[in-house]
Amino acid sequence: MEIASFSELTASGRFRNERTVLSIGVFEGMHKGHQRILSQLSDLKKELCADISAAITFSVNPKGRQGSLDTLRTRAEEIEAYGVDILAVIDFSPVFSKITACGFAGLLMKAFDTVGCVVGDDFRFGNPSDDGDGHDLERMLSADGRRCRTKIVDSVLDPEGVRISSSRIRQMIEKGELGCIPGLSGRFYRVDLVPLPYRSGSGELIISRASIHQLLPPPGAYDAALLLEDGRMFGLCAQIGGESLRLSAGTDSSASGFREAFGKEALLLDSLYLEKRR
């Protein structure tokens, strides 16, 4: 999957003659609703015999949330798993936020020959004072003799009939209710450790809280799983404090490999999966 700047794609027109199916959304904290959309995007590509599929996301959440639920790296991994060819990243800025729905549709037509779109039933695009929904997107992209088929995907509901959303996942993390998250996303909450420096001491890996830009649950001890870049995974205790995140093996037998590796090699960290409060 190629990751590209949306502004570069509109300026260069590299894919302007490529029959494209696309989806648009923040895709933050990939959950079952996002997964349904991307699965249907893959199906639509085959159905329309499109050349490429594209997912359009944002560099930052347009709603201005404090603390992201992921990083671009982990989001890209999740999206790539659905066979998406292009991940186009919008550098969301005050200038971009003023673009109308019609203006945004015009940018899409500069970047791709869009023959199909898949969006959620809550999808909106353009400045709130002049925005549109999935039906408007289909109408705008079908102008000038074009034909763009748009599928509007129903939200995924949990067993209690409540809509699954990134906002719900955010609320659970803020409350420390991490054990509920797999029911919404299919996995435990993932914290990206690749860009983060760490130091070691007294059998712990210590990461400065200030270097972590993802949302973390309230201070306390949590069961966690540490994934290394080489694929090894260890069960650990994650101690979240006001100044640092500390990872230690404790007495958990599943962490014996971590205790053996700790101090003997330079550990290349990938991700931390936070499972539940101890």
MOFEN-V536079 format. One record per helix or strand of 2 or more residues. SS is the DSSP state (H for helix, E for strand). FROM is the first residue (numbers start at 1). TO is the last residue. Records with the same first field share a line. If there is no record, write none. Layout:
# MOFEN-V536079
SS = FROM-TO ; FROM-TO
This chain:
# MOFEN-V536079
E = 2-5 ; 15-24 ; 52-58 ; 86-90 ; 112-120 ; 149-153 ; 189-192 ; 199-201 ; 204-208 ; 220-228 ; 233-240 ; 244-248 ; 269-277
H = 6-12 ; 32-48 ; 72-80 ; 96-98 ; 101-111 ; 128-130 ; 134-141 ; 166-175 ; 178-180 ; 182-185 ; 209-211 ; 253-261
